[in-house]
């Protein structure tokens, strides 16, 4: 019993320590992934990098509707290294449903692709991701990439610069690289904003 209490105390302490480093109003969207292992990998990236939420567009209903049920899904727990237990994940039946939900909640969407697809296109590290108060970053299907529907409703299409003969990366790697850059910028902005807010209160 004492050992269990120590473990719970350690978990609570860790949760408190990382709370201020989480990126608020940042969502990673996975559009129709074919392999549940890739969902687990991205959820692991989401959790490790401090992304607030993950949305999964899942028309085949491979995932449970309820997040609590997802936490008990063994395949997700295993591939995410239990990150599913500490990350909020919401599933949608279609791209249209997810877009409607995001727009209703005033989120701006950007999509990722190795090819030029959007009305506006940019290389990953040339973009300032702190200009969007509420941001959703989309990752497409392993085989066909991001859908035209998602691109049409996005503010920007972002690509990772490639310098080799291979011009694409797998879904897990892509999400890790993109989310690292986005969270790095937004975390630094949050830190500066918090410092300025505290300073303002002291000046008053």
SVG drawing of the C-alpha trace seen along z (x, -y; Angstrom):
<svg xmlns="http://www.w3.org/2000/svg" viewBox="-19 -50 40 55">
<polyline fill="none" stroke="black" stroke-width="0.4" points="0.0,0.0 2.8,-2.4 4.6,-1.6 1.4,-2.4 1.0,-5.7 4.6,-6.7 4.0,-5.9 0.8,-8.0 2.7,-10.8 5.5,-10.6 3.0,-10.7 1.2,-13.8 4.6,-15.5 5.6,-14.9 2.2,-16.1 2.6,-19.3 6.2,-19.8 5.3,-19.6 2.0,-21.5 3.4,-24.9 5.3,-23.4 2.3,-22.1 1.3,-24.0 -2.2,-25.4 -4.7,-25.5 -2.5,-23.2 -4.1,-20.1 -2.5,-17.4 -4.9,-15.9 -4.3,-12.5 -6.4,-12.1 -7.5,-8.5 -4.4,-6.6 -4.3,-3.1 -2.1,-1.5 -3.1,-1.8 0.6,-1.5 1.1,-4.9 -1.7,-6.4 0.1,-5.2 3.4,-6.6 1.9,-10.0 0.1,-10.1 3.5,-9.3 5.0,-12.3 2.0,-14.5 2.5,-13.6 6.3,-13.9 6.3,-17.3 3.6,-18.8 0.8,-19.1 -2.5,-19.7 -4.8,-17.2 -4.9,-14.7 -7.8,-14.3 -8.1,-11.2 -10.3,-11.0 -11.4,-7.4 -14.2,-6.6 -13.6,-2.8 -14.2,-3.1 -11.0,-1.3 -11.0,-3.3 -13.6,-3.6 -15.6,-6.8 -14.9,-7.3 -11.4,-8.5 -11.6,-6.4 -12.2,-3.3 -9.2,-4.3 -7.0,-4.3 -7.8,-0.6 -7.1,0.3 -4.1,2.6 -2.7,1.9 -2.8,-1.9 -1.3,-1.6 1.5,0.6 2.5,-1.4 2.2,-4.8 4.2,-3.4 1.2,-4.2 1.1,-7.8 -2.6,-7.3 -3.3,-7.2 -1.9,-10.8 -3.1,-12.4 -6.6,-13.6 -7.6,-11.9 -10.9,-12.5 -12.1,-10.6 -14.2,-11.9 -16.1,-9.9 -15.1,-12.2 -12.8,-15.0 -15.8,-17.3 -16.9,-16.6 -13.4,-17.5 -13.2,-20.7 -16.6,-21.8 -15.6,-21.2 -12.3,-23.1 -13.9,-26.0 -16.7,-26.2 -14.0,-26.5 -12.0,-29.1 -9.0,-26.9 -6.8,-27.7 -5.6,-24.6 -2.3,-24.0 -1.6,-20.8 1.7,-19.0 2.8,-17.6 6.1,-17.0 4.5,-18.5 3.1,-21.9 -0.6,-21.6 -2.1,-24.7 -2.9,-28.3 0.0,-29.2 3.0,-27.0 6.1,-27.2 9.1,-25.3 8.7,-24.1 11.2,-26.4 10.3,-29.5 6.9,-29.8 6.0,-31.6 3.6,-29.3 2.9,-31.7 0.8,-34.0 -2.1,-31.5 -3.9,-31.6 -5.6,-28.3 -3.8,-26.0 -4.5,-22.5 -1.7,-20.7 -2.9,-18.1 -1.0,-14.9 -2.3,-12.9 -2.8,-9.2 0.3,-7.1 -0.4,-6.2 -2.1,-9.2 -1.2,-12.0 -3.5,-14.9 -6.9,-15.2 -7.9,-18.0 -10.8,-18.8 -8.3,-19.4 -6.1,-21.5 -9.0,-23.7 -9.8,-24.5 -6.2,-25.2 -4.3,-28.4 -1.0,-27.0 0.7,-23.8 4.0,-23.1 6.8,-20.9 9.9,-19.5 13.0,-20.4 14.6,-17.3 18.2,-17.0 18.4,-13.4 17.2,-11.1 14.2,-10.1 11.6,-12.9 9.3,-11.6 9.3,-10.4 7.0,-8.0 4.1,-9.4 5.7,-8.9 8.9,-10.7 7.1,-13.5 4.8,-14.2 7.8,-14.3 9.8,-16.7 6.9,-19.1 5.5,-19.1 8.9,-19.7 9.3,-22.9 5.8,-24.0 5.9,-23.3 9.4,-24.8 8.2,-28.1 4.9,-28.2 6.5,-27.1 9.0,-29.9 6.2,-32.4 4.2,-31.2 7.2,-31.5 7.9,-35.1 4.2,-36.0 4.0,-34.6 7.2,-36.5 5.8,-39.8 2.5,-39.3 4.1,-38.8 6.4,-41.8 3.3,-43.9 1.6,-42.9 4.7,-43.9 5.0,-47.2 1.4,-48.0"/>
</svg>
